[in-house]
Amino acid sequence: MNMQPSAAGVSVTVIVPAMNEADNLPHVFATLPEWIDEVILVDGNSTDDTVAVARRLRPDLRVVVQTRRGKGNALIEGFQAAKGDIIVMIDADGSTDGREIRSFVDALLAGADFAKGSRYAPGGGSDDLSPWRSLGNKALTGLTNLLYGTRYTDLCYGYNAFWARHLDALNLDCDGFEIETLMNVRAAKAGLVISEVPSHERSRIHGTSNLNAVRDGLRVLRTILRERSGRASVQAHTQVAFAE
């Protein structure tokens, strides 16, 4: 599908959570499609020129200053501020390619409620995943599929898009890196139509990640188990969408 979202009467918001990413933002913003209607930078109280650089690169940028800490909190605050019909979440470190947004939006326009990126779907890949992180991700993905009846290939990846009207169904309420897992699990439990979109993860361009594989992996595991014990599981309608 090559229809521009605006031709379908649909607006698109991109959420970019960032903390001290001034050096990376020029690379990130350069990949964003021209037809994006709204870009929201959620700033985690950066001590560098993150906000100034972002405003210079995109004068129409909206800035939300994070009230707490953590990627989950940043994304939730961005989602709440978004005005678009479709919300896309990307990273500020250059690891997610904005040129792939078209594939995510196409999946939604084709009928999906939630489009989740996958580095393991045919056409996807990663320049950044270590063998240890890949093994942990596959184990957590397998556990999620077993408990929730999904057919996910990649659980712990932060490149996703969804219709804003489903925010209430997702009912997001966590602050950390486990936000992506919570979204994937609750989308399945809500019975949303989910499409996996192949995505290629690049290495961070500048700086170091705040991700801790062991600590955050345990938070993901606790999220999977807590959600399973707290609510009834439903069969998700999971599809795989391939980029053209």
matplotlib code that plots the C-alpha trace (Angstrom):
import matplotlib.pyplot as plt

x = [0.0, 1.5, -1.3, -0.2, -1.9, -3.3, -5.1, -6.9, -7.8, -5.3, -2.7, 0.5, 2.4, 5.9, 7.0, 10.8, 11.8, 15.3, 17.8, 21.1, 20.8, 21.9, 24.5, 22.1, 19.0, 20.3, 20.7, 17.3, 15.3, 16.9, 15.2, 11.6, 9.2, 8.1, 4.4, 4.6, 2.1, 3.5, 6.7, 6.8, 10.2, 9.8, 12.8, 14.1, 15.6, 18.6, 21.8, 23.0, 21.5, 18.9, 15.9, 17.7, 19.1, 15.6, 13.9, 16.5, 16.1, 12.3, 10.8, 7.3, 8.4, 6.4, 8.4, 7.1, 9.3, 9.2, 7.8, 9.4, 12.3, 12.3, 11.5, 8.0, 7.1, 8.5, 6.5, 3.2, 3.5, 4.2, 1.2, -1.0, 0.1, -0.2, -2.9, -2.5, -4.7, -1.7, 1.1, 4.6, 7.4, 11.0, 14.3, 16.5, 19.8, 19.7, 19.0, 15.5, 15.3, 12.5, 12.3, 10.6, 7.7, 5.9, 5.8, 4.3, 1.7, 0.8, 0.2, -2.3, -4.0, -4.3, -6.4, -4.0, -4.7, -1.1, 2.0, 5.1, 8.6, 10.5, 14.2, 13.7, 10.9, 12.2, 13.7, 14.5, 17.8, 20.1, 23.6, 23.3, 22.0, 24.6, 24.2, 23.3, 20.6, 19.3, 19.0, 17.2, 14.8, 14.0, 13.3, 11.0, 9.3, 8.7, 7.3, 4.9, 3.7, 3.1, 1.2, -0.8, -1.4, 0.6, 3.0, 5.5, 9.0, 10.4, 9.1, 11.7, 11.9, 10.8, 9.7, 5.9, 2.9, -0.8, -4.1, -4.4, -8.0, -6.5, -4.6, -7.4, -7.3, -3.5, -3.9, -0.1, 1.2, 4.9, 8.0, 10.9, 12.2, 9.5, 7.0, 7.4, 6.6, 3.6, 2.3, 2.7, 1.0, -1.9, -2.5, -2.8, -5.1, -7.3, -7.8, -6.3, -5.2, -1.4, 0.9, 4.7, 6.7, 10.3, 12.7, 16.5, 18.0, 21.2, 23.8, 23.6, 25.5, 26.8, 26.8, 26.0, 22.6, 20.9, 19.7, 20.9, 20.2, 19.9, 18.0, 15.6, 15.3, 14.0, 11.6, 10.3, 9.9, 8.0, 5.7, 4.9, 4.1, 2.2, 0.0, -0.8, -1.8, -3.7, -6.0, -7.6, -5.6, -7.3, -6.2, -4.6, -5.0, -1.4, -0.3, 3.1, 3.4, 6.3, 7.8, 7.6]
y = [0.0, 3.3, 5.7, 8.7, 8.7, 12.2, 10.9, 8.5, 11.2, 9.9, 11.9, 10.5, 11.4, 10.2, 10.0, 10.3, 9.8, 11.3, 12.1, 13.6, 12.6, 15.9, 14.2, 11.6, 13.6, 15.0, 11.5, 10.4, 13.4, 13.2, 9.8, 10.9, 11.1, 14.5, 13.5, 13.1, 15.4, 15.8, 15.0, 15.0, 14.9, 13.7, 15.1, 13.3, 16.4, 16.4, 18.1, 18.6, 20.5, 17.8, 20.2, 23.0, 20.7, 19.2, 22.5, 23.7, 20.6, 20.7, 24.1, 22.6, 20.1, 19.7, 19.2, 17.3, 17.5, 14.1, 14.2, 11.0, 8.7, 5.8, 5.1, 3.8, 7.0, 9.0, 7.1, 7.3, 11.1, 11.3, 9.2, 11.3, 14.5, 13.0, 14.4, 12.0, 9.1, 6.9, 7.0, 5.7, 5.3, 5.4, 5.7, 8.8, 7.0, 6.3, 2.5, 2.8, 4.0, 6.5, 5.4, 2.2, 4.2, 3.7, 0.0, 0.4, 2.8, 0.6, -2.3, -0.2, 1.2, -2.4, -3.4, -3.9, -2.3, -2.6, -2.9, -4.2, -4.2, -7.5, -8.0, -11.7, -11.5, -12.1, -8.8, -7.7, -7.8, -6.2, -4.7, -4.4, -7.6, -9.5, -13.3, -13.1, -10.5, -12.4, -15.6, -13.8, -12.1, -15.4, -17.1, -14.3, -14.2, -18.0, -17.7, -14.9, -17.0, -20.0, -18.0, -15.7, -17.7, -15.2, -15.9, -13.1, -13.4, -10.4, -9.3, -6.8, -4.2, -0.6, 0.2, 0.0, 1.9, 1.8, 3.5, 6.2, 5.0, 1.8, 3.7, 3.0, -0.7, -0.8, 1.1, 1.6, 2.1, 1.3, 3.5, 1.3, -0.6, -3.2, -0.8, -2.6, -6.0, -4.5, -3.1, -6.3, -8.4, -6.0, -5.6, -9.4, -9.6, -6.9, -9.0, -6.4, -7.4, -7.3, -7.2, -7.8, -5.6, -6.5, -3.9, -3.6, -2.3, -0.3, 0.3, 3.4, 6.2, 8.1, 7.6, 4.6, 2.9, 2.9, -0.6, -3.3, -6.7, -8.6, -5.9, -5.0, -8.7, -9.5, -6.6, -8.0, -11.4, -10.1, -8.2, -11.3, -13.3, -10.6, -9.9, -13.6, -14.0, -10.8, -11.0, -13.7, -14.5, -14.2, -15.5, -12.6, -12.2, -12.0, -11.4, -10.9, -8.0, -7.8, -4.5, -3.9]
z = [0.0, -1.1, -0.1, 1.9, 5.3, 4.7, 1.6, 3.8, 6.2, 8.8, 10.8, 12.2, 15.3, 16.0, 19.7, 20.4, 24.0, 24.6, 27.3, 26.4, 22.7, 21.1, 19.0, 17.6, 16.9, 13.5, 12.2, 13.6, 12.3, 8.9, 8.4, 9.2, 6.3, 5.2, 5.6, 9.3, 10.9, 14.4, 16.1, 19.9, 21.8, 25.4, 27.2, 30.3, 31.8, 29.5, 30.6, 27.0, 24.1, 23.2, 23.2, 21.4, 18.7, 18.2, 17.9, 15.4, 13.3, 13.4, 14.3, 14.5, 17.2, 20.3, 23.5, 26.6, 29.7, 31.5, 35.1, 36.3, 35.1, 32.7, 29.1, 29.9, 31.6, 28.7, 26.2, 28.2, 28.5, 24.8, 24.0, 26.2, 24.4, 20.8, 18.5, 15.6, 14.7, 14.4, 17.0, 16.1, 18.7, 17.7, 19.6, 19.8, 19.6, 15.8, 16.2, 14.6, 11.0, 10.4, 6.8, 8.0, 9.4, 6.0, 6.6, 10.0, 8.8, 5.8, 8.2, 10.2, 7.1, 5.8, 8.9, 11.8, 15.2, 16.4, 14.3, 16.1, 14.7, 14.6, 14.0, 13.5, 10.8, 7.3, 6.1, 9.6, 11.4, 14.0, 14.1, 17.9, 19.5, 21.4, 21.5, 25.2, 24.6, 21.6, 23.7, 26.5, 24.0, 22.3, 25.7, 26.8, 23.5, 23.7, 27.2, 26.1, 23.1, 25.4, 28.0, 25.7, 22.6, 20.4, 17.6, 18.2, 16.9, 18.8, 22.2, 23.4, 20.6, 20.8, 17.3, 17.3, 15.9, 16.7, 16.4, 19.1, 19.8, 21.4, 24.1, 26.6, 25.9, 26.4, 29.8, 30.1, 33.6, 33.9, 33.9, 32.6, 29.6, 30.1, 28.5, 25.1, 26.6, 28.5, 25.2, 23.3, 26.1, 26.6, 22.9, 22.7, 25.8, 24.3, 21.2, 18.9, 15.4, 15.6, 12.6, 12.9, 10.6, 9.7, 11.0, 11.0, 14.2, 13.8, 16.4, 18.6, 16.8, 19.8, 23.6, 25.7, 26.4, 29.7, 29.1, 31.6, 30.1, 33.4, 35.4, 32.6, 31.5, 35.0, 34.8, 31.5, 33.0, 36.0, 33.7, 31.6, 34.7, 36.5, 33.5, 33.1, 36.7, 36.9, 33.9, 31.7, 28.6, 25.2, 21.7, 19.8, 16.1, 15.1, 11.5, 9.8, 7.4, 5.0, 3.8, 0.1]

ax = plt.figure().add_subplot(projection="3d")
ax.plot(x, y, z, "-o")
ax.set_aspect("equal")
plt.show()
